[in-house]
Amino acid sequence: MSINMTGLGQEGSITKVRPVPFNPITQLKCLSCGSTHTRPHKEGDFIFKNVEEKCPNCGGNTHLITAIYVEEQKQQRFR
């Protein structure tokens, strides 16, 4: 008979992994000056969508969404 100890910490107690909330990031490219910057994702964002937002570099108002991604975060353990 064998006992499976998967999921047990060093002290023999069960450790839980807290789910990590993810925060999507939207990458924008200014169509006036070509600079790229990021902002938190907004509902309705999709890749290749044109959005009207002020560019922090040149002040232009037209951007193209070039990427939407989530940065990897470490999982936090608690007991």
N, C-alpha and C positions, 0 to 999 in steps of 0.2 A: 504494500500500500504506500502510495506517495502523496505528499502534500504540496500543493502548488502555492508558493509564497509571492506570486506576482501581485504588485500593488501594495506591498507592505514596506514600511520604512525600516530603518536600521533597528529601531526599538521594538519592532514587531507590530506597530500600530498602522492602521490604514491611513494613507495620505490622500487627500482630495486635491483635485486640480480645479481651480476656479476658472470658469470660461472667461476668455478675454474679449471684451467688446472691441469691435473693429471700427475704425474711422476712415472711410474712403477719402482719398485725395484726388482732386481733379487738376490736371495739368493743362494750362492755357498757353497759347502762342498768340502774341499780338500780331495782327495782320499789317500794322503800320511800320513797326520797327523790327519785328522778328524775334523779340525777346520772349523768353518763356518764364512762367511763374506758376505757383500752385496756390490752391485755396481748398477749404473743406468742400466736399461733394454736396451738391444741392439736388433735390429731387427733380427729375426731368433731364438731368445731364446725360449726354451720350457722346461717344467719340464722333468727331467731325461736325459737331453742332456749332454754329456761329452764335456767339453770345455778345451782348452789349454790356461791357464792363470797362471801367477806366483803367488804362495801362499805368502801372506805377513808374515806368521809365519815360515814356514819351507823351502820355496823356491821351493816346488814341482810344477809341471806344469799341473797336471790333476785334474780337478774339475768336480763335478756333480751339475747341477742345481736342487735344492730341492724345491724352491718356487719362485713364481712371484706374487707380490702384490702391492697395492697402499696404501700409508699411508693416513689416513683421515686428511683433511685440513678444516679449517673453511671457510665459505663463507664470502666474503667481501661485505658490503653494501655501496652503493653510491647513490647520488641523482642526 
